[in-house]
Amino acid sequence: MAERVSEETFEEKVLRAKLPVLADFYSDSCIPCKMLSPVLSRLESEYAGKLEIVKVNVNFDAGLAERYEVLASPTLIVFRDGSEVSRLRGAAGKEQIEALIDKVI
């Protein structure tokens, strides 16, 4: 299961990560976010060693959501070498997320 990161751990776990990182900006009350969770778990296994996947709760870490201009949940942002390189907003299928990841790794 993807690790939940906070404003305190975001720099270390995402911005300074050696591998690209897919950050799932989600809300506990968001139904599409809940539907996305098992998809991300499968992708986490499939891309092990090539990509890290983390979760950011926009309710608890609103500062990160604001910093990265996350206006809707779910929003998936891929970071590499400390910078955002790709983004996908809204509910997405496994194939769409794989295409997002494959452009980066």
C-alpha positions, -999 to +999 in steps of 0.1 A: +000+000+000+013+035-009+028+054+019+010+085+031+032+116+031+027+149+049+040+184+046+068+173+070+079+143+049+071+155+014+105+169+006+124+138+017+100+112+003+091+130-030+113+158-039+146+141-029+136+106-040+160+088-063+132+073-083+103+091-100+074+095-076+037+093-084+018+114-057-019+107-053-036+138-040-068+124-025-096+130+000-112+104+023-147+115+012-139+112-025-155+081-041-133+082-073-103+083-049-114+052-032-119+034-065-084+045-076-067+030-045-066-007-056-054+004-091-025+023-075-017-008-053-014-029-084+007-003-101+029-001-071+037-038-074+041-037-112+065-007-111+085-017-080+121-005-083+112+019-111+087+042-094+075+051-059+038+058-052+027+080-023-006+095-011-012+130+001-045+137+019-056+171+007-077+176+039-048+172+063-021+187+041-039+215+024-006+234+021+007+208-003-025+209-023-023+246-025+014+246-034+008+223-063-025+238-073-045+207-067-081+218-073-098+185-075-094+150-060-080+127-072-051+144-088-020+124-097+013+142-101+045+126-112+077+141-098+113+134-110+144+151-096+123+174-073+101+188-101+066+180-114+069+164-148+033+152-154-002+154-141-036+137-144-067+151-129-099+132-120-108+096-121-085+076-144-082+040-155-052+019-151-042+024-188-043+062-185-021+060-154+003+036-170+006+060-200+014+088-175+041+068-158+056+054-190+063+089-203+084+095-173+104+064-165 
